């Protein structure tokens, strides 16, 4: 197959695994260009999705991002040459509702994800995991939905009931605690220190230990610049989203963030 998209864009990724994932996405886009047929990608995390969207815009390829929820963080891209192509391909996403058989047992995001990964599933087949009124709601690739309905029975020691989401979907989302932080610069170590209320040196150590992510991607540079909409997370500390930015009278940078604290067991 001819490579229609210049592979030099892969130089953006220093991590070998991320570069391989990105190369696979370019292969999918090349197939759309060459075969004039719509295609869809696996689920992409925020960092990979933002990069791929930039490539698609540069190549003037039409796309839609779908994740199963209105504001999904992990999304599937539907690619096509024209608007009509999107009527010819399904998003390939199934929503499954998951409940503990014991009503006294509580389910958490990490339990659900861990149990799915223990089944040997690749992360690219799994989208967002949300709290619904009737239980946890999981977005997965349609191709694995029948298998999960048949075989997914436990999350650790908790026995599960799994079924397709039926009817109207209502989520119990944590809106986060909105706080205002001020920093001297938009370096990630400064912003994360203010957001997590930690010393800047401590945050720099977290970054060196690979604990800090921006948009679901581990970072290793303390001077990385953050931007509006970024989600900053740290293992054991929680995460926050950058909502708004402004400048204070004293020339400092003010951010309004939604803080999602680590839930205690």
Secondary structure, 3 states (H helix, E strand, C coil): CCCCCCHHHHHHCCCHHHHHHHHHHHHHHHHHHHHCCCEECCCECHHHHHHHHHHHHHCCCEEEEECCCCCCCCEEEEEECCHHHHHCCCCCEEEEEEEECCCCCCCCHHHHHHHHHHCCCCHHHEEEEEEECCEEEEEEEHHHHHHHHHHCCEECCEEEEEEECCCCCCECCCCCEEEEEEECCCEHHHHHHHHHCCCHHHHHHHHHCCCEEECCEECCCCCCECCCCCEEEECCCEEEEEEEEEECCCCCEEEEEEEEECCCC
